[in-house]
């Protein structure tokens, strides 16, 4: 299976390009909505919340909206650096990315993270 994946990735740059396009799309919409994101050019987009209980509550509320993410808290990240870890992939459609952003905005407003 590993060799097959290596062959697939070696034969085309389509999947990595789509992954990065999805990450950029997500990042752009989230920043426009007012979320604080860790800078980077990767498929992993950390959404900073800084408060451990809030990060866990935020992740729980997103799950109710159909978006599965993990709240990262101490000791995984330093105290005061709690976040939601979002992993984008080539398997996500643009519509799914937009739905995730809409869920983040809904929960963000509910929990007074954004206005």
NORCOR-V361097 format. One record per residue. N is the residue number from 1. RES is the residue in one letter. PHI is phi in whole degrees, -180 to 180 (none if undefined). NEAR is the number of other C-alpha atoms within 8 Angstrom. D_FIRST is the distance of its C-alpha to the first C-alpha in Angstrom with 1 decimal. Layout:
[[N/RES/PHI/NEAR/D_FIRST] [N/RES/PHI/NEAR/D_FIRST]]
This chain:
[[1/X/none/4/0.0] [2/X/-63/5/3.8] [3/X/-64/6/5.4] [4/X/-63/7/5.1] [5/X/-64/8/6.3] [6/X/-61/8/8.7] [7/X/-61/8/9.8] [8/X/-63/8/10.6] [9/X/-72/10/12.4] [10/X/-73/7/14.2] [11/X/-80/6/15.4] [12/X/-158/7/17.2] [13/X/-101/8/18.8] [14/X/-62/6/19.2] [15/X/-66/9/16.8] [16/X/-61/9/18.2] [17/X/-66/9/21.6] [18/X/-67/10/21.5] [19/X/-59/13/20.4] [20/X/-69/13/23.3] [21/X/-64/8/25.6] [22/X/-63/16/25.0] [23/X/-64/14/25.7] [24/X/-65/9/28.8] [25/X/-60/9/30.0] [26/X/-60/11/29.7] [27/X/-59/10/31.3] [28/X/-62/8/34.2] [29/X/-68/9/35.0] [30/X/-68/11/34.9] [31/X/-65/10/37.2] [32/X/-63/7/39.5] [33/X/-78/8/39.8] [34/X/104/8/40.9] [35/X/-79/11/38.0] [36/X/-93/8/37.7] [37/X/-113/11/34.3] [38/X/-73/8/33.1] [39/X/-61/4/33.1] [40/X/166/5/29.9] [41/X/-128/6/27.6] [42/X/-133/7/24.3] [43/X/-78/11/22.3] [44/X/-99/9/23.8] [45/X/-120/14/27.4] [46/X/-80/10/29.6] [47/X/-102/12/32.6] [48/X/-79/12/35.4] [49/X/-122/13/37.7] [50/X/72/9/39.1] [51/X/-120/10/40.1] [52/X/-61/15/38.0] [53/X/-61/6/39.4] [54/X/-66/8/39.2] [55/X/-63/16/35.5] [56/X/-67/11/34.8] [57/X/-62/8/37.2] [58/X/-60/13/35.7] [59/X/-62/13/32.2] [60/X/-63/8/33.7] [61/X/-68/9/35.6] [62/X/-64/14/32.6] [63/X/-61/10/30.8] [64/X/-62/7/33.9] [65/X/-92/7/33.4] [66/X/90/6/29.8] [67/X/-116/9/28.2] [68/X/-96/7/26.1] [69/X/-139/10/26.5] [70/X/-118/9/27.3] [71/X/-85/13/30.7] [72/X/-99/13/30.4] [73/X/-132/13/33.6] [74/X/-56/11/35.1] [75/X/-96/6/33.9] [76/X/-69/6/30.5] [77/X/-126/9/32.6] [78/X/-61/9/36.3] [79/X/-54/8/39.1] [80/X/80/8/40.2] [81/X/-121/13/36.9] [82/X/-61/17/35.3] [83/X/-156/15/33.0] [84/X/-105/15/30.5] [85/X/-99/12/27.0] [86/X/-112/10/25.6] [87/X/-116/7/22.0] [88/X/-91/11/21.7] [89/X/-144/11/18.7] [90/X/-71/12/18.2] [91/X/-75/5/17.8] [92/X/-79/9/21.5] [93/X/-85/8/24.2] [94/X/-60/7/27.5] [95/X/-63/6/29.2] [96/X/-66/8/27.0] [97/X/-63/12/27.7] [98/X/-63/9/31.3] [99/X/-64/8/31.4] [100/X/-64/9/30.1] [101/X/-62/11/32.7] [102/X/-60/8/35.4] [103/X/-66/11/34.4] [104/X/-59/9/34.7] [105/X/-64/10/38.1] [106/X/-59/8/39.3] [107/X/-70/11/38.4] [108/X/-59/12/39.6] [109/X/-72/10/43.0] [110/X/-58/7/43.2] [111/X/-96/7/42.7] [112/X/59/7/44.9] [113/X/-85/9/42.2] [114/X/-128/9/43.1] [115/X/-109/6/46.1]]
